[in-house]
Amino acid sequence: MATLGTEAQRNKRKYNREYSKKYHSLNRDVCLKKARLYKQKNKDRLKLYYKEYYKKNKKIIDSKHKERYGSKNSKKYYKTHREKCLLYAKHYRSKNKESISLKRSTTEYKQYMQEYSSRWRVSPVGKVCLNNSKHTRRSIYRTTDITSAWLKDIKSSSNPCPICGVNMVDIMYDSAQKTLDHIIPLNKKCNGQHIMSNVRIICRQCNLKRPKDGSDILISRSI
């Protein structure tokens, strides 16, 4: 009798799964709306439930997460779906601009970035990248009229930022950090020079936003 009962229960579960799949496929929008409303009404209860569930099954969840989203699997997925990943990243940044800027302004994020950059510089890949970049920069810096004293004077005197008008600060990894910017970039496409007339001090945020091909300056000069 016990075996018959277990078989009947299994068959019932299978039927319920198949029926729920069919119903969801036919009424997808209705199901999603119901799920959203339920989540909105029971936010706190669901948070507590997820926390308790994670505490109980932490090892199993972490192992599954590593198998699915480990460094090797994520690299393979990025190689095969590069364009999809980039589009998703752009869409996410455009939607969550305010939350990203708030996160980056925190002291915890800045400390994390400092630790990450120091670890990367010591790593073999980081050392090779830094040596290559230094070599190219040295070859450009050989023919220059800029001195260290002149750079110090510019950094101390230049404030606010000439692009956005923010009061700049000498704090590492801050959005308003003072950074050296080449008006015409030093890459192979633009062939800019490291000279006084091609140098200015701008904030870190504006420096990161600037296009690598220097199209913002070239377009304004052409006009």
C-alpha positions as CSV (number, residue, x, y, z in Angstrom):
1,M,0.0,0.0,0.0
2,A,2.9,2.3,0.8
3,T,4.4,1.8,-2.6
4,L,1.1,2.5,-4.4
5,G,0.8,5.6,-2.4
6,T,4.2,6.9,-3.3
7,E,3.7,6.1,-7.0
8,A,0.4,7.9,-7.0
9,Q,2.0,10.9,-5.3
10,R,4.8,10.9,-7.9
11,N,2.3,10.8,-10.8
12,K,0.4,13.6,-9.2
13,R,3.5,15.8,-8.9
14,K,4.4,15.1,-12.6
15,Y,0.9,16.0,-13.7
16,N,1.0,19.3,-11.6
17,R,4.4,20.2,-13.1
18,E,3.3,19.7,-16.7
19,Y,0.0,21.5,-16.1
20,S,1.8,24.5,-14.4
21,K,4.3,24.7,-17.3
22,K,1.5,24.8,-19.9
23,Y,-0.5,27.3,-17.9
24,H,2.6,29.6,-17.5
25,S,3.4,29.4,-21.2
26,L,-0.2,30.3,-22.2
27,N,-0.6,33.0,-19.4
28,R,2.9,34.3,-19.0
29,D,2.1,38.0,-18.5
30,V,-0.6,37.2,-15.9
31,C,1.7,35.0,-13.9
32,L,4.5,37.6,-13.9
33,K,2.1,40.4,-12.7
34,K,0.9,38.1,-9.9
35,A,4.5,37.3,-8.9
36,R,5.5,41.0,-8.9
37,L,2.5,42.0,-6.7
38,Y,3.2,39.2,-4.3
39,K,6.9,40.3,-4.0
40,Q,5.9,43.9,-3.4
41,K,3.4,43.0,-0.7
42,N,5.7,40.5,1.1
43,K,9.2,42.1,0.7
44,D,10.2,41.8,4.3
45,R,8.9,38.3,4.8
46,L,10.7,37.1,1.6
47,K,14.0,38.7,2.7
48,L,13.9,36.9,6.1
49,Y,13.0,33.6,4.3
50,Y,15.9,33.9,1.8
51,K,18.4,34.8,4.6
52,E,17.4,31.8,6.7
53,Y,17.4,29.5,3.7
54,Y,20.9,30.7,2.7
55,K,22.2,30.2,6.3
56,K,20.9,26.6,6.3
57,N,22.2,25.7,2.8
58,K,25.2,28.0,2.4
59,K,27.7,25.3,1.3
60,I,25.4,23.8,-1.4
61,I,24.5,27.2,-2.8
62,D,28.1,28.4,-2.9
63,S,29.3,25.2,-4.6
64,K,26.5,25.4,-7.3
65,H,27.3,29.1,-7.8
66,K,31.0,28.3,-8.4
67,E,30.1,25.6,-10.9
68,R,27.8,27.8,-12.9
69,Y,29.5,31.2,-12.6
70,G,33.1,30.3,-11.9
71,S,36.0,32.3,-13.5
72,K,36.5,29.6,-16.2
73,N,32.8,29.3,-17.1
74,S,32.3,33.1,-17.1
75,K,35.3,33.6,-19.4
76,K,33.9,31.0,-21.9
77,Y,30.5,32.6,-21.8
78,Y,31.9,36.1,-22.4
79,K,34.0,34.9,-25.4
80,T,30.9,33.2,-27.0
81,H,28.4,36.0,-26.1
82,R,30.6,39.1,-26.0
83,E,28.2,41.5,-27.8
84,K,25.3,40.3,-25.6
85,C,27.3,40.9,-22.4
86,L,28.3,44.4,-23.5
87,L,24.8,45.4,-24.4
88,Y,23.5,44.1,-21.1
89,A,26.2,46.1,-19.2
90,K,25.3,49.3,-21.1
91,H,21.6,48.8,-20.4
92,Y,22.3,48.2,-16.7
93,R,24.5,51.3,-16.4
94,S,22.0,53.5,-18.1
95,K,19.2,52.3,-15.7
96,N,21.2,52.4,-12.5
97,K,23.4,55.5,-12.9
98,E,22.5,56.9,-9.5
99,S,23.0,53.7,-7.5
100,I,26.4,53.1,-9.2
101,S,27.6,56.6,-8.5
102,L,26.5,56.3,-4.8
103,K,28.3,53.0,-4.5
104,R,31.5,54.4,-6.0
105,S,31.5,57.4,-3.6
106,T,31.6,55.2,-0.5
107,T,34.8,54.7,1.4
108,E,34.5,50.9,1.3
109,Y,34.4,50.9,-2.5
110,K,37.5,53.1,-2.6
111,Q,39.4,50.9,-0.2
112,Y,38.4,47.8,-2.3
113,M,39.7,49.5,-5.5
114,Q,43.0,50.4,-3.8
115,E,43.5,46.8,-2.6
116,Y,42.5,45.4,-6.1
117,S,44.8,47.8,-8.0
118,S,47.8,47.0,-5.7
119,R,47.2,43.2,-6.1
120,W,46.9,43.6,-9.9
121,R,50.2,45.5,-10.1
122,V,52.0,42.7,-8.3
123,S,50.4,40.0,-10.5
124,P,52.4,38.7,-13.6
125,V,49.8,40.0,-16.0
126,G,49.7,43.4,-14.4
127,K,53.5,43.7,-14.4
128,V,53.7,42.9,-18.2
129,C,50.9,45.5,-18.9
130,L,52.6,48.2,-16.8
131,N,56.0,47.6,-18.4
132,N,54.5,47.8,-21.9
133,S,52.6,51.0,-21.1
134,K,55.7,52.5,-19.4
135,H,57.8,51.8,-22.4
136,T,55.5,53.5,-24.9
137,R,55.0,56.5,-22.5
138,R,58.8,56.8,-22.0
139,S,59.4,57.0,-25.8
140,I,56.8,59.8,-26.1
141,Y,58.0,61.7,-22.9
142,R,61.6,61.9,-24.2
143,T,60.9,64.9,-26.4
144,T,59.0,67.2,-24.0
145,D,59.3,70.7,-22.4
146,I,57.4,69.7,-19.2
147,T,59.2,69.6,-15.9
148,S,58.1,68.1,-12.5
149,A,58.1,71.6,-10.9
150,W,55.8,72.9,-13.7
151,L,53.4,70.0,-13.2
152,K,53.3,70.7,-9.5
153,D,52.4,74.3,-10.1
154,I,49.6,73.4,-12.5
155,K,48.1,70.8,-10.1
156,S,48.1,73.3,-7.2
157,S,46.7,76.2,-9.3
158,S,44.2,74.5,-11.5
159,N,40.7,74.4,-9.8
160,P,37.8,73.9,-10.6
161,C,37.6,71.3,-13.4
162,P,37.5,73.1,-16.8
163,I,34.9,70.6,-18.2
164,C,32.3,70.1,-15.5
165,G,33.2,72.8,-13.0
166,V,33.6,70.5,-9.9
167,N,36.1,71.6,-7.2
168,M,38.9,69.0,-7.6
169,V,40.6,67.2,-4.7
170,D,44.0,65.4,-4.1
171,I,42.3,62.1,-2.9
172,M,43.0,58.8,-4.7
173,Y,40.1,57.1,-6.5
174,D,37.8,60.0,-5.8
175,S,35.5,61.2,-8.6
176,A,36.9,64.7,-8.2
177,Q,40.6,63.6,-8.1
178,K,43.0,65.8,-10.0
179,T,44.3,63.9,-13.0
180,L,46.7,64.8,-15.9
181,D,44.9,64.8,-19.3
182,H,46.4,65.1,-22.8
183,I,44.0,67.2,-24.9
184,I,45.0,65.3,-28.0
185,P,45.5,61.7,-26.8
186,L,48.9,60.0,-27.0
187,N,47.7,56.9,-28.8
188,K,48.7,55.8,-32.4
189,K,45.5,57.2,-34.0
190,C,45.7,60.7,-32.6
191,N,49.6,61.1,-32.3
192,G,49.4,63.6,-29.5
193,Q,52.5,65.0,-27.8
194,H,53.5,65.3,-24.1
195,I,54.1,69.1,-24.2
196,M,52.8,72.1,-22.2
197,S,50.3,73.2,-24.9
198,N,48.7,69.6,-25.0
199,V,48.4,69.1,-21.2
200,R,45.7,70.2,-18.7
201,I,44.3,69.1,-15.3
202,I,40.8,67.7,-15.1
203,C,38.8,65.6,-12.6
204,R,39.0,61.8,-12.7
205,Q,35.3,61.4,-13.8
206,C,35.7,63.6,-16.8
207,N,39.0,62.0,-17.7
208,L,37.4,58.5,-17.6
209,K,34.4,59.7,-19.7
210,R,36.6,61.2,-22.4
211,P,36.8,59.1,-25.7
212,K,40.1,57.5,-26.4
213,D,40.2,58.8,-30.0
214,G,39.8,62.4,-28.8
215,S,36.7,62.9,-30.9
216,D,35.2,65.5,-28.5
217,I,38.2,67.9,-29.0
218,L,38.6,67.2,-32.7
219,I,34.9,67.8,-33.4
220,S,34.8,71.1,-31.4
221,R,37.9,72.4,-33.2
222,S,36.5,71.5,-36.7
223,I,33.3,73.5,-35.8
